[in-house]
Amino acid sequence: MTPASGPLAPGVLSIALVSEHASPLATLGGVDAGGQNVHVAALAGALADRGHRVTVHTRRDAPGLPDRVALREGVEVHHVPAGPARPVPKDRLLPYMDEFGRRLAREWRARTPDVVHSHYWMSGLASLGAARELGLPLLHTYHALGTVKRRHQGLADTSPPERIGCETEVGLGCDRVVATCRDEVAELVRMGVPAYRIGVVPCGVDTDRFTPVGPVAPRGPFRYRLVQLGRLVPRKGAAVSVAALARLPGAE
């Protein structure tokens, strides 16, 4: 079994990132295209900058997509056929994860990565069987937890009922969980995932792109400015900002 394009130099790893619904190639701002897409693209680029070879495996969601697309030097995106080749809301993708996992196992037999890092619970579920079958080390990042979503959204939560059990299975089955904050660690421990399996790597900011200097929007004749960042979907809380603005005199 060999890596994608021949032998690698000493110290260079072949890394598989699995992001079943959040492609780094997607146009941001859609219902299911946001922070995870950016996170995976930035992580892949940072690993490539260190000399590693990265493949991002994501579900094929359009019939005309090529099998592989170069994202940048050292990073390629692999479109995995699993389920219909069209957009499917992420909360309806679970029935296709067995096929996704079988495709990953077939891919990794031919192009064996040194390490697998799955993103979101369904990617973890699909990766777990393939990684076990081939003896590959598996890291996992949840990006969101079903327990938290159910607690805050209640009946508005559209996650499959199996989600929380599957998230626990992934946390117990992978080699390492990469959490993004201490609250996530506490939530995972309550779910039964041992703390020793979990490390915290906070989400970062691209300080070359986001700086305190540069063009700014002109200020209106107001004392305060309220800024809301996030996609316009209910769970991002834009309604809270709108309600707050109405109660802040002298604010824009």
C-alpha positions in Angstrom: 0.0 0.0 0.0 1.5 3.3 -1.0 0.6 7.0 -0.6 -1.2 9.0 -3.3 1.7 10.0 -5.6 4.7 7.8 -4.7 7.0 7.7 -1.7 7.1 10.7 0.6 10.2 12.4 1.9 11.3 11.6 5.5 9.2 13.4 8.0 6.4 14.1 5.5 3.0 12.6 6.4 0.1 11.6 4.2 -2.9 13.0 6.0 -6.6 12.2 5.3 -9.1 14.8 6.5 -12.8 13.6 6.3 -15.5 16.2 6.1 -18.6 14.5 4.8 -20.9 17.5 4.3 -18.6 20.5 4.6 -16.3 20.7 1.5 -13.5 23.2 1.5 -14.6 24.0 -2.0 -18.2 25.0 -1.1 -19.5 28.6 -1.4 -19.8 29.9 2.1 -23.1 31.2 3.5 -25.4 28.4 2.6 -27.5 26.5 5.2 -24.8 23.9 5.7 -21.7 25.8 4.5 -19.9 27.9 7.1 -17.3 27.5 9.9 -16.5 23.8 9.4 -15.7 24.4 5.7 -13.3 27.2 6.6 -11.8 25.2 9.5 -11.0 22.2 7.3 -9.6 24.3 4.4 -7.4 26.3 6.8 -6.2 23.1 8.6 -5.4 21.4 5.3 -3.5 24.5 4.1 -1.5 24.8 7.4 -0.5 21.1 7.3 0.5 21.5 3.6 2.6 24.6 4.6 4.5 22.2 6.9 5.3 20.0 4.0 2.7 17.3 4.5 0.4 15.9 1.8 -3.3 16.3 2.6 -6.4 14.8 1.0 -9.8 16.1 2.1 -12.6 13.5 1.6 -16.0 15.0 1.2 -19.3 13.7 -0.3 -20.0 14.2 -4.0 -23.1 16.5 -4.0 -23.3 17.3 -7.8 -23.0 14.9 -10.8 -20.4 16.9 -12.7 -17.8 17.2 -10.0 -14.4 15.7 -10.9 -13.1 12.8 -8.7 -10.3 15.0 -7.4 -9.6 18.7 -7.3 -6.4 20.5 -6.3 -7.3 23.0 -3.6 -3.7 24.3 -3.5 -0.2 23.0 -3.4 -0.1 19.9 -1.3 -3.9 19.7 -0.8 -6.4 17.8 -2.9 -10.2 17.3 -2.4 -11.6 13.9 -3.1 -15.3 13.7 -3.9 -16.6 10.5 -2.5 -19.7 9.0 -4.2 -22.1 8.2 -1.4 -25.9 8.7 -1.8 -27.4 10.9 -4.5 -25.0 13.3 -6.4 -27.0 16.3 -5.3 -27.2 18.5 -2.2 -28.8 16.8 0.8 -29.3 18.5 4.2 -26.7 17.2 6.6 -29.2 15.9 9.1 -30.4 13.5 6.3 -27.0 12.1 5.4 -26.8 9.3 8.0 -28.3 6.6 5.8 -25.4 7.1 3.3 -22.5 6.9 5.9 -22.1 3.1 5.5 -21.4 3.6 1.8 -19.2 6.6 2.6 -17.1 4.5 5.0 -16.8 1.6 2.5 -15.6 4.0 -0.1 -13.0 5.4 2.3 -11.7 2.0 3.1 -11.4 1.2 -0.5 -9.6 4.5 -1.1 -7.2 4.0 1.8 -6.2 0.5 0.8 -4.9 2.0 -2.5 -3.6 5.3 -1.0 -2.8 4.6 2.6 -2.6 7.7 4.8 -0.4 7.9 7.9 -3.2 9.5 9.9 -6.9 10.2 9.6 -8.7 13.3 11.1 -12.5 13.2 10.9 -14.7 16.3 11.2 -18.3 16.2 12.5 -19.9 13.1 14.0 -21.0 11.5 10.7 -17.5 11.8 9.3 -16.2 10.1 12.5 -18.7 7.3 12.1 -17.8 6.7 8.5 -14.0 6.9 9.3 -14.2 4.7 12.4 -14.9 1.4 10.6 -12.4 2.1 7.8 -9.6 3.1 10.2 -10.2 0.1 12.3 -10.2 -2.3 9.3 -6.8 -0.9 8.1 -5.2 -0.1 11.5 -5.0 3.6 10.9 -4.7 6.2 13.7 -7.9 8.3 13.9 -8.4 11.8 15.4 -11.8 13.4 15.6 -13.2 16.9 15.9 -16.9 17.2 16.6 -17.5 20.9 15.7 -20.9 20.6 17.5 -22.4 18.1 19.9 -25.9 16.7 19.7 -26.4 17.0 23.5 -25.9 20.8 23.3 -28.0 21.2 20.2 -30.9 19.2 21.8 -30.6 21.2 25.0 -30.8 24.5 23.3 -33.0 23.8 20.3 -35.5 21.3 21.8 -38.1 20.3 19.3 -36.4 22.5 16.6 -33.4 20.1 16.6 -33.5 18.2 13.3 -30.6 15.8 14.2 -31.3 12.1 13.7 -32.2 10.4 17.0 -29.1 8.2 16.7 -26.8 11.2 16.8 -25.8 11.3 20.5 -25.2 7.5 20.7 -23.1 7.7 17.5 -21.1 10.6 18.9 -20.3 8.6 22.0 -19.3 5.6 19.9 -16.9 7.8 17.9 -15.4 9.3 21.1 -14.8 5.9 22.5 -13.5 4.4 19.3 -11.1 7.0 18.0 -7.5 7.4 19.2 -7.8 11.1 20.2 -10.6 13.7 20.3 -9.5 17.2 19.3 -11.9 19.5 21.2 -12.1 23.2 20.6 -12.8 24.4 24.2 -12.9 23.3 27.8 -16.8 23.3 27.8 -16.7 20.7 25.1 -14.4 18.5 27.2 -16.8 18.7 30.1 -19.8 17.8 27.8 -17.9 14.8 26.3 -16.9 13.5 29.8 -20.6 13.6 30.8 -21.3 11.6 27.7 -18.8 8.9 28.9 -15.7 9.8 26.8 -12.7 9.6 29.1 -10.9 13.0 29.6 -7.5 11.4 28.9 -8.7 10.8 25.3 -9.3 14.5 24.7 -7.0 17.4 23.9 -8.1 21.0 23.4 -7.0 23.0 20.4 -9.0 26.3 20.3 -10.3 27.6 16.9 -7.9 30.2 15.6 -8.1 33.4 13.6 -6.1 34.2 10.5 -4.3 37.3 11.7 -3.0 38.0 8.2 -6.6 38.5 7.0 -8.2 39.9 10.1 -6.2 42.9 11.4 -7.0 46.1 13.3 -5.9 48.2 10.3 -7.4 48.5 6.9 -10.7 49.6 5.3 -13.6 50.2 7.6 -17.3 50.9 7.1 -18.2 54.6 7.7 -19.7 55.3 11.1 -23.2 56.8 11.2 -24.2 59.5 13.7 -24.5 56.9 16.5 -22.6 56.4 19.8 -22.5 52.6 19.6 -22.3 50.0 16.8 -23.6 46.4 17.3 -22.0 43.8 15.0 -23.6 40.4 14.3 -21.4 37.7 12.7 -22.9 34.5 11.4 -25.1 33.0 8.7 -28.7 34.0 8.7 -30.1 30.8 10.1 -32.1 30.8 13.3 -29.6 28.8 15.4 -26.9 31.5 14.9 -28.9 33.9 17.0 -29.3 36.9 14.7 -32.7 37.5 16.3 -31.0 38.1 19.7 -28.9 40.9 18.1 -32.0 42.4 16.4 -33.8 42.4 19.8 -30.8 43.9 21.6 -30.4 46.7 19.0 -34.0 47.7 19.5 -33.2 48.3 23.2 -30.0 50.2 22.7 -30.6 53.9 22.2 -28.0 55.6 20.1 -26.8 52.4 18.5 -26.5 51.2 14.9 
